[in-house]
Amino acid sequence: MPQRKTKRGAERTRLTADADVLICGASFAGLTVARELRGTGARALMLDRYEVGERQTSACAAPTEWLEALGLEGSIRQTFRDLVVHTPHADARYRLPWTFSTFDYRELCGLLQEQGDAEFETAKVDGRTGATVHTDRGDVSAPLLVDALGWRRVLGSGYQPPDAPLSRGLEVHPGDSGNDLEIWIDRRYVPAGYGWSFPAREEIRIGVGSFDPRFHVKDTTVLLAEELGSEAVRYQGNWIPHRLRDATEDGVFFVGDSAGHCLPLTAEGIRTAFYFGIACGRELRAVLEGGRTGEEALRRYHDFSAEHEWKFRWMLRAQRLVPRVPPRLLGPAIRAMGTQRFVDWSFRHYLNIAPPSFAGAPRPAPAALQAAA
Ligand SMILES: Cc1cc2nc3c(=O)[nH]c(=O)nc-3n(C[C@H](O)[C@H](O)[C@H](O)COP(=O)(O)OP(=O)(O)OC[C@H]3O[C@@H](n4cnc5c(N)ncnc54)[C@H](O)[C@@H]3O)c2cc1C
């Protein structure tokens, strides 16, 4: 079990100095934004209520090419070329044109953080007035504000389940091992959504996600784990946004789940947090280097995110359609979609919604940079 390291009691002194850039949230999205600001000389301050990497926020599976493009291979636990899909009446094994890897959350966050030079403090962010962010350790102001706080969108207009467009996901992490990346589209586990089993070398992440926030997934997560012969231990769950939102609001940049950047249907939100995090970080960097005003950066980032709206809309349509397919037709449908040509075509399009090439060439590790200096 991870040890609690978050600052407590006397360690929680008041945050005093203001920053040039304040990044709220230090998970996939926030750390990626910070990484883009390395070497600008600006004071970038990152806040999170937990230490970096302390609280895993997902099953941690992402396209391997994205992890490689960001120099995060060291965190990989297992790599999968096949995706096994189970339905009540038939199963299919898809050979993907690219691979998925599961990774260790703490290690990945540590590697991402090393690639940036932002300062980090643990603080709970409570809200914002203008350019001032209120935290449980005092107020901090910055001309450039980033909300990478996840679905709550604390620095903007928030959402409340169960009325907001949010899915819910819950998983357990038994200390077992497995060979396949598997999903279940089966109403026994969830009327609209899917179950999964993602092995990660020393543990398996078994869970259920429901597109309908009113459906409680705890019992069926336990059921799936039991049916796979695993213990339902070490729970992890959260709400997952499934609709794209404005990526800027009232002068704030929103990245990752706070902007609804998680893809509908698949609930894949890690690589999109990387992707939009890089886009946001590049805009901020241009401001810090004097090439752009904050207003221009807000507009450009907003427009970049909004250009993807139609892709998110199509994914949301598919999310609404799949649960309506009668179970007896699901088997033939997933088999028909299993021709190699269709799998290659569809998964390439899917990857291209947020392609790894966007990350550019991998950066040298900081140690290599020091050695070269
Ligand atoms: C059960 C489950 C499994 C999933 N599996 C996958 C998967 O395998 N692959 C995939 O691509 N996606 C997966 N997702 C979706 C993915 O986890 C999210 O889309 C992704 O985490 C979004 O990254 P983020 O950085 O925007 O937000 P988050 O990862 O949610 O990070 C938000 C950060 O903000 C901090 N924070 C929140 N509120 C405050 C506050 N008030 N003050 C200070 N700090 C705060 C949190 O501590 C956290 O560090 C899964 C989601 C769930 C729920």
The ligand as an SDF file (V2000), in Angstrom:
LIG
                    3D

 53 58  0  0  0  0  0  0  0  0999 V2000
  -11.8120    3.4810  -12.3480 C   0  0  0  0  0  0  0  0  0  0  0  0
  -11.2140    4.2650  -13.5000 C   0  0  0  0  0  0  0  0  0  0  0  0
  -10.3550    3.6530  -14.3760 C   0  0  0  0  0  0  0  0  0  0  0  0
   -9.8210    4.3780  -15.4600 C   0  0  0  0  0  0  0  0  0  0  0  0
   -8.9380    3.7570  -16.2970 N   0  0  0  0  0  0  0  0  0  0  0  0
   -8.3710    4.4310  -17.3170 C   0  0  0  0  0  0  0  0  0  0  0  0
   -7.3910    3.8060  -18.1470 C   0  0  0  0  0  0  0  0  0  0  0  0
   -7.0060    2.6630  -17.9400 O   0  0  0  0  0  0  0  0  0  0  0  0
   -6.8920    4.5240  -19.1790 N   0  0  0  0  0  0  0  0  0  0  0  0
   -7.2630    5.8250  -19.4140 C   0  0  0  0  0  0  0  0  0  0  0  0
   -6.7600    6.4430  -20.3820 O   0  0  0  0  0  0  0  0  0  0  0  0
   -8.1600    6.4600  -18.6170 N   0  0  0  0  0  0  0  0  0  0  0  0
   -8.7060    5.8040  -17.5680 C   0  0  0  0  0  0  0  0  0  0  0  0
   -9.6000    6.4380  -16.7390 N   0  0  0  0  0  0  0  0  0  0  0  0
   -9.8640    7.8700  -16.9490 C   0  0  0  0  0  0  0  0  0  0  0  0
   -8.6650    8.6730  -16.4080 C   0  0  0  0  0  0  0  0  0  0  0  0
   -8.3710    8.2490  -15.0880 O   0  0  0  0  0  0  0  0  0  0  0  0
   -8.9200   10.1880  -16.3590 C   0  0  0  0  0  0  0  0  0  0  0  0
   -9.4520   10.6190  -17.5790 O   0  0  0  0  0  0  0  0  0  0  0  0
   -7.5790   10.8920  -16.0630 C   0  0  0  0  0  0  0  0  0  0  0  0
   -7.1530   10.5490  -14.7570 O   0  0  0  0  0  0  0  0  0  0  0  0
   -7.7030   12.3980  -16.2130 C   0  0  0  0  0  0  0  0  0  0  0  0
   -6.4920   12.9920  -15.8090 O   0  0  0  0  0  0  0  0  0  0  0  0
   -6.4770   14.4390  -15.1140 P   0  0  0  0  0  0  0  0  0  0  0  0
   -5.0490   14.7480  -14.8280 O   0  0  0  0  0  0  0  0  0  0  0  0
   -7.2970   15.3790  -15.9140 O   0  0  0  0  0  0  0  0  0  0  0  0
   -7.3170   14.2580  -13.7610 O   0  0  0  0  0  0  0  0  0  0  0  0
   -7.0180   13.3460  -12.5020 P   0  0  0  0  0  0  0  0  0  0  0  0
   -6.1330   12.2100  -12.8650 O   0  0  0  0  0  0  0  0  0  0  0  0
   -8.3370   13.0620  -11.8800 O   0  0  0  0  0  0  0  0  0  0  0  0
   -6.1750   14.2860  -11.5460 O   0  0  0  0  0  0  0  0  0  0  0  0
   -6.7220   15.3640  -10.8400 C   0  0  0  0  0  0  0  0  0  0  0  0
   -5.7040   15.7660   -9.7960 C   0  0  0  0  0  0  0  0  0  0  0  0
   -6.2430   16.8840   -9.0960 O   0  0  0  0  0  0  0  0  0  0  0  0
   -6.1420   16.6630   -7.7080 C   0  0  0  0  0  0  0  0  0  0  0  0
   -7.2530   17.3720   -7.0740 N   0  0  0  0  0  0  0  0  0  0  0  0
   -8.5810   17.1820   -7.2900 C   0  0  0  0  0  0  0  0  0  0  0  0
   -9.2940   18.0520   -6.5790 N   0  0  0  0  0  0  0  0  0  0  0  0
   -8.4020   18.8140   -5.8890 C   0  0  0  0  0  0  0  0  0  0  0  0
   -8.5210   19.9270   -5.0060 C   0  0  0  0  0  0  0  0  0  0  0  0
   -9.7080   20.4310   -4.6510 N   0  0  0  0  0  0  0  0  0  0  0  0
   -7.3870   20.4880   -4.5270 N   0  0  0  0  0  0  0  0  0  0  0  0
   -6.1750   19.9980   -4.8630 C   0  0  0  0  0  0  0  0  0  0  0  0
   -5.9980   18.9700   -5.6920 N   0  0  0  0  0  0  0  0  0  0  0  0
   -7.1050   18.3790   -6.2050 C   0  0  0  0  0  0  0  0  0  0  0  0
   -6.1980   15.1700   -7.5200 C   0  0  0  0  0  0  0  0  0  0  0  0
   -5.5650   14.7800   -6.3060 O   0  0  0  0  0  0  0  0  0  0  0  0
   -5.4600   14.6700   -8.7580 C   0  0  0  0  0  0  0  0  0  0  0  0
   -4.0720   14.5390   -8.5390 O   0  0  0  0  0  0  0  0  0  0  0  0
  -10.1610    5.7410  -15.6510 C   0  0  0  0  0  0  0  0  0  0  0  0
  -11.0170    6.3650  -14.7430 C   0  0  0  0  0  0  0  0  0  0  0  0
  -11.5390    5.6520  -13.6670 C   0  0  0  0  0  0  0  0  0  0  0  0
  -12.4550    6.3470  -12.6860 C   0  0  0  0  0  0  0  0  0  0  0  0
  1  2  1  0
  2  3  1  0
  2 52  2  0
  3  4  2  0
  4  5  1  0
  4 50  1  0
  5  6  2  0
  6  7  1  0
  6 13  1  0
  7  8  2  0
  7  9  1  0
  9 10  1  0
 10 11  2  0
 10 12  1  0
 12 13  2  0
 13 14  1  0
 14 15  1  0
 14 50  1  0
 15 16  1  0
 16 17  1  0
 16 18  1  0
 18 19  1  0
 18 20  1  0
 20 21  1  0
 20 22  1  0
 22 23  1  0
 23 24  1  0
 24 25  2  0
 24 26  1  0
 24 27  1  0
 27 28  1  0
 28 29  2  0
 28 30  1  0
 28 31  1  0
 31 32  1  0
 32 33  1  0
 33 34  1  0
 33 48  1  0
 34 35  1  0
 35 36  1  0
 35 46  1  0
 36 37  1  0
 36 45  1  0
 37 38  2  0
 38 39  1  0
 39 40  1  0
 39 45  2  0
 40 41  1  0
 40 42  2  0
 42 43  1  0
 43 44  2  0
 44 45  1  0
 46 47  1  0
 46 48  1  0
 48 49  1  0
 50 51  2  0
 51 52  1  0
 52 53  1  0
M  END
$$$$
